Amino acid sequence: MKYDYLTLTDFIRQNYGRILNKAISTSLSNDPDVTNPDTLLFYIQSYIQNRDRVPRGTKPIALMTFHELEQLVDGTLSQGDEDAEKYQEDFGDIDKVYNENDLIVFAPKSKDQCVRLKNGRTWCTSREGSSNLYYNYRLGNERTLYYVIDQSKPFKDLNYAVVILVDPYGRTALADGSNSGRYSGHQNIPWSEIEEKIPKLKGKESLFQAKPLTQEEKSLIDKVRNARVGDNPIESLGDEKTVEMWMEYNSPKLNDQQFSNLPADLQKKYISLGFDLTRGQLAGASEQVLGYYVNKKKEKLVNTPFDRLSTEDIELLSLPMMRKIKESLKGKFAQSLVNTAGNSQKVEIEYPKDAVSKYIRLYGMDEFIENLPNGVELFEIVNSETTPLNLELPDSFKKFNNLGTFFARNAVNEVPDVLQGMQNLSFIALPDNPNITEVPEWIADLPNLIALTFFGGNPNLRIGPKVQAKMDSEEINVMY
């Protein structure tokens, strides 16, 4: 309310660039892809100078990674019609199957040629660095790639430069400037649709032939297809380039030792192939690689329903660098638990597989108990892992005044003290808990307890005199 409208707009005009530059420089300074502060400053200034050209619906800059900012500036904001000139370099060494009417159809034969033909686009086969998947498309899926440039279109037009991919059966896919959805290069589409999208290609389907793998390409495949790879892939295969081809062609699931022996770029390559990192791989990854992985996974984690989070997702959310995201998701996750289990008088937990277990691993048992209603009558937790779970119940557990049954398999190291004084508790089952060594004397004071079970537990379980007296009088039946 301090400013009238015109004063406010003038204030924004004068300060927007300075404030945004300071804020984004701070937020992106630790991004693993930022290797030079001057480069970061260039991209922020380019964004500020061209902010009126940011496409509607683009993610706010404050939520972008450096890679996303780089893509926006290089692919959209800084490209005018005149910018096409910078890509008019000598492509004389790259085969052309057509070059008429301002339409050029290139037939690249290597990863390097695809990168040179990118025209500011970020296709999987034209990216530089670890996220390039040329070998996956060409060697792994035997796709034949054609880069099509329509020089009569504005440089920023989605169809100025496209990639057409042909599989061994002649089926075609297309990646345009958006590189998304139907036109991401992953989905086969009929040739008639390609002609409708790029009219100059009408009647030219015969140009786009599936080319068999060359002898050199077959030799590369033979080298990596059946390769015996030990815990050090580079030692096994000879060099990083061959390891990269092996990874793209085979999409192997690496063990923790294999992953740790890869350089950072190849660890990123493994992530770019869509693999989730295991607990051991997360523990051994550098901060740079972790940052890259987090950026890849962040949006998926935010949008994945809680019950569909994998064990690897839980491990990732547990990292210190994910603290803010984990806390921001707490309310949503808690609500999903209330909707599924919290309205029932029964709480049944299968650790570590079900949604409740995931919530407990992320936020602790205290938070979980807080989100349950007071009327719980049965509480059951079954730990399916081989290692016993040392479950500790918070004092807030005492709010379950109506609790009649408590069941914990392979989950506790002692009879939980919070059960003491529960007036309605009639059945306590603690099977397969070998670390429980004694039955506490307060058990005898539970007025309605009729059965206490220790099957599969410690054979030397100690029973105090008060509990023994209850057993002798048959008020409590103890099974062990």
Stockholm file with secondary structure:
# STOCKHOLM 1.0

chainA/1-480         MKYDYLTLTDFIRQNYGRILNKAISTSLSNDPDVTNPDTLLFYIQSYIQNRDRVPRGTKPIALMTFHELEQLVDGTLSQGDEDAEKYQEDFGDIDKVYNENDLIVFAPKSKDQCVRLKNGRTWCTSREGSSNLYYNYRLGNERTLYYVIDQSKPFKDLNYAVVILVDPYGRTALADGSNSGRYSGHQNIPWSEIEEKIPKLKGKESLFQAKPLTQEEKSLIDKVRNARVGDNPIESLGDEKTVEMWMEYNSPKLNDQQFSNLPADLQKKYISLGFDLTRGQLAGASEQVLGYYVNKKKEKLVNTPFDRLSTEDIELLSLPMMRKIKESLKGKFAQSLVNTAGNSQKVEIEYPKDAVSKYIRLYGMDEFIENLPNGVELFEIVNSETTPLNLELPDSFKKFNNLGTFFARNAVNEVPDVLQGMQNLSFIALPDNPNITEVPEWIADLPNLIALTFFGGNPNLRIGPKVQAKMDSEEINVMY
#=GR chainA/1-480 SS CCSCHHHHHHHHHHHHHHHHHHHHHHHHTTCTTCCCHHHHHHHHHHHHHTGGGSCTTCCCGGGCCHHHHHHHIIIIITCCGGGGGGGCCCCTTSCEEEEETTEEEECCCSHHHHHHTCTTCCCTTTCCSTTCCHHIIIIITCCEEEEEEETTSCTTSTTSEEEEEECTTSCEEEEEEEEETTEEEEEEECHHHHHHHSGGGTTCGGGCCCCCCCHHHHHHHHHHHTCCCCSCHHHHHSSHHHHHHHHHHHCCCCCHHHHHTSCHHHHHHHHHTTCCCCHHHHHHSCHHHHHHHHHHHHHHHHHSCGGGCCHHHHHHHTSGGGHHHHHHHHHHHHHHHIIIIITSSEEEEEETTSHHHHHHHHHCHHHHHHTSCTTCCEEEEEECSSSCCCCCCCGGGGGCTTCCEEEEESCCSSCCGGGTTCTTCCEEECTTCTTCCEECGGGGGCTTCCEEECTTSCTTCEECHHHHHHHHTTSSEEEC
#=GC SS_cons         CCSCHHHHHHHHHHHHHHHHHHHHHHHHTTCTTCCCHHHHHHHHHHHHHTGGGSCTTCCCGGGCCHHHHHHHIIIIITCCGGGGGGGCCCCTTSCEEEEETTEEEECCCSHHHHHHTCTTCCCTTTCCSTTCCHHIIIIITCCEEEEEEETTSCTTSTTSEEEEEECTTSCEEEEEEEEETTEEEEEEECHHHHHHHSGGGTTCGGGCCCCCCCHHHHHHHHHHHTCCCCSCHHHHHSSHHHHHHHHHHHCCCCCHHHHHTSCHHHHHHHHHTTCCCCHHHHHHSCHHHHHHHHHHHHHHHHHSCGGGCCHHHHHHHTSGGGHHHHHHHHHHHHHHHIIIIITSSEEEEEETTSHHHHHHHHHCHHHHHHTSCTTCCEEEEEECSSSCCCCCCCGGGGGCTTCCEEEEESCCSSCCGGGTTCTTCCEEECTTCTTCCEECGGGGGCTTCCEEECTTSCTTCEECHHHHHHHHTTSSEEEC
//
